[in-house]
Amino acid sequence: MSERLLLSGLVAASVLAIFAACLLGSTPLPPERLLAAFMGGAEMGDRLVVWQIRLPRAIAAFITGAALGISGAALQGLLRNPLAEPGVLGVSASASLFATFSLYYGLAALSPWVLPLAAIAGALAATALIALAAIRTRSVVTLILIGVGLSNFSGAAMSLLMNLAPNPFSLSDMINWMLGSVANRSFQEVGLAAPFIVAGSAILLMSRRGLSALTLGEEAATGVGLNLRNQRILTVLGAGLATGGSVALAGAIGFVGIVAPHIIRPFVKHDPARSLIPSALLAGLFLVLADIGVRLLPTSNELKLGVVASLIGAPAFVWIAMRRRALNG
Amino acid sequence: MADLVTRNLSVKAGKATLVHGAHLSLARGELVALLGPNGAGKTSLLRSALGLEKRASGEAFLSGADSEKLSPMQRARRVAYLPQQRPLAWPNTVRDVVALGRFAYGAAPGRLSPDDAAAVERAMELCDLTAFAERQTDTLSGGELARVHCARAFAADAPLLIADEPVAALDPRHQFRVMDMIRRFVDEGGGALVVLHDIALAARYATRMVWMKDGDIVADGTPEQTLTEARMAEIYGVRAHIDGRSVEIEGAI
């Protein structure tokens, strides 16, 4: 019952936040004009602001957050560790690397589709590697270590690319994109990333029951009837697709996938399966609000969404890690 | 008819032979204690008999079916398996942990059919956990947690139970309570195979004792037949005084 309350509360808050994101901005737009624009009435200018600029941006922020939130919650369930997130398995980093690569070689200039597709390819390459490893190994620690290796390699390769950047423009492109932002996103870009995010989320939701069983540990989970290998593959694949889609849309945005499930868990009796949907909603809500903040802050250069998310998320991450240490020794 | 049978079962890890040609059986109405020093191959024998670990040679059948060919869910409906205890990943409620015992029937915590819910209630009652149902597991003592694990095994309603050191690190009272629960399970028609390190406890409860050393089953029979001072010396390297089913260990040899 309290879960239903939590879900409806989060849905309502998310809708309100997206509505507010369309309302607020450099051009003030009173609610009645916004509603008129939603209905297809209103002036051309209002419709343009809402449909071409604010709404796609808000939706982009929401689905990016939702993808990271659901992936984080699922990976935490799989790895039985509250500090897991798409970054842990090296998926975000690999997606970033592939995208950076396409920027460096100017491939991204060939077509607006190259950059997002490269990010998704990177996420899938990392996921495939992890999935292969998941078949061979029984150890979650091994998977995490592979993720750490992937992250570090991708980070190093990105630094190399930045060092070698042919001109300041491609360098600033890369930096912009690595910091993470949903500025100037159109429904076209949302439409390209959304299928991957939806497919990944669907896989995660389908296989979520096994995450509850993993609470017992892998051996006992197998004992109660979980097909561990399939569970690993499905969770890694689902998280990979969703994360790849989110990186393609907004670049690398960290820590949302850790913080949202952490807040949600006490409300769903600490059951990983039941934490997926609320975590996705909360993370989406969080990014929509953060993006409103980014747009309203009177800075000369607009802050990057990823920077703001990390400024809030990183201290929370450290706090969770320290508390965990105190509890579990 | 026996429900779990292994014939000539061997398990290898690299070149080392962990279990060598084991003949093991477990039928309903039996409480079998599996004994042996650390590294004797008890856990490997259990896991390979269940089909969870690849065997090098031999056969293992669960209710007539090759255990390696069973899907995890089919296996879970035939035998409830309690591995050596690992800490729970999350502080779930007792009821939700016990409900995981119904996983093989399609249940999930918070989503139980009437049958599942009834089985969970029964198991919690059997293990005296009804008062703890909504407590978070991280607030329980080790003994209470052991009862939670027993309850989730019983909730599966499987005909067999295989428990790997279910009373390790428990105080004497809880050791007896857990063994009492397992005996009640057997009295009600189940069959239990339990790895124990406490010989006196095993002798008190077991209908049969299976003794392992260095990957071999060296003896298999009732406590009266197999529990001897010579065997204690052979298996554990201890000097013991045995009187019927009572055991007193006097020291290392």
Interface residues (C-beta under 8 A of the other chain):
Chain A: E3 R80 N81 R209 S212 A213 L214 T215 L216 G217 E219 A220 A221 T222 G223 V224 G225 L226 N227 L228 R265 K269 H270 D271 P272 A273 R274
Chain B: L52 S71 P72 M73 R75 A76 R77 A80 Y81 L82 P83 Q84 R86 P87 L88 A89 W90 P91 N92 T93 D96 V97 L100 G101 F103 A104 A108 P109 G110 Q136 H149 R152 A156
